[in-house]
Structures are given as structure tokens and as C-alpha cells.
Amino acid sequence: MTKEELEEIVVEFRDKSSQASLEDETEAAQLDRFADWVESDIENFDDVDDKEELWELFLEVHDEDAVWDAYFPEGDDDDSITDYLTKE
């Protein structure tokens, strides 16, 4: 994608974020993070073909469940959330 196309996507998703903030703050925050991510890495998306591919890439890179699991692993390890919550 060209830099101009990516800049248009940033503007589009900032607008969507503003509209969504009235209905769903979580969705608005995700759309805003997407726009921030595209804007900050705009030079790195030459090989991306379209907006849908860019969105899928964002979801892969920003897999919130994976981040949560990395910070709070389950199990009996000393650093697991289960171990922390069950300590006396």
C-alpha cells in the first residue's frame, strides 16, 4: 500500500473510533490503537495489499489474549496467577 492510502486508513479509523466511543469504549480503544499502530509503522507496510490484510496483521501482532497469558500464566509455577491467588 502507498503511504497516502495508509494515511487515509489512519484518518478513517480515527473517525470510526470517535463514532464507536459513544457506543462501545472497548471497540473505540481498539480502533484507536489500530490507527496509532499504522501511523507509527507507516513506512513498514509496503507489502500489505489492502485494509483487511492490515487489520488481520494488527490482530495477530496485538493478540491481547496472548499478552494476558504471557503476563499471567496459569499453572503451579511460582510466577503463575494461580499460584499467586492460592498462596496463604
C-alpha positions in Angstrom: 0.0 0.0 0.0 1.1 3.5 -0.6 1.8 6.0 2.2 -1.2 8.0 1.1 -3.5 5.0 1.3 -2.2 4.2 4.8 -2.7 7.8 5.9 -6.3 7.6 4.7 -6.8 4.4 6.7 -5.5 6.2 9.8 -8.0 9.0 9.3 -10.8 6.5 8.6 -10.1 4.5 11.8 -9.8 7.6 14.0 -13.2 8.6 12.7 -14.6 5.2 13.4 -13.1 5.3 16.9 -14.8 8.6 17.6 -18.2 7.2 16.4 -17.7 3.9 18.4 -16.7 5.7 21.6 -20.4 6.7 22.1 -21.5 3.1 22.0 -18.6 0.8 23.0 -15.4 2.1 24.7 -13.6 -1.1 24.1 -14.2 -1.1 20.4 -13.2 2.5 20.2 -10.0 1.9 22.0 -9.1 -1.0 19.7 -9.8 1.1 16.6 -7.7 3.9 18.0 -4.8 1.5 18.8 -5.0 0.3 15.2 -4.8 3.9 13.9 -1.8 4.6 16.2 -0.1 1.4 15.1 -0.5 2.1 11.4 0.6 5.7 11.9 3.7 4.8 13.9 4.8 2.0 11.5 3.6 3.5 8.3 6.9 3.0 6.5 6.8 -0.8 7.1 3.6 -1.7 5.2 4.8 -1.6 1.6 4.0 -5.3 1.1 0.4 -5.1 2.5 -2.2 -5.3 -0.2 -5.4 -3.9 1.4 -7.1 -2.7 4.6 -8.4 -6.1 5.6 -4.9 -7.6 5.4 -3.6 -4.8 7.5 -6.3 -5.3 10.1 -5.6 -9.1 10.3 -1.9 -8.3 10.8 -2.8 -5.9 13.6 -4.9 -8.6 15.3 -2.0 -11.1 15.1 0.5 -8.6 16.4 -1.7 -7.4 19.2 -3.3 -10.6 20.3 -4.5 -9.4 23.7 -5.2 -12.9 25.0 -1.6 -13.9 24.3 -0.3 -10.9 26.1 -2.6 -11.7 29.1 -1.4 -15.3 29.1 2.3 -14.2 29.0 1.8 -11.9 32.0 -0.4 -14.2 33.9 0.3 -17.8 33.1 -1.9 -20.5 34.6 -0.4 -23.4 36.5 1.6 -24.2 39.6 4.8 -22.3 38.7 5.9 -19.7 41.2 5.1 -16.9 38.7 1.7 -18.1 37.7 -1.5 -16.3 38.6 -3.0 -19.5 40.0 -0.1 -19.8 42.4 -0.3 -16.2 43.4 -4.0 -16.4 44.1 -3.9 -19.6 46.1 -0.9 -18.6 48.4 -1.9 -18.3 52.0 
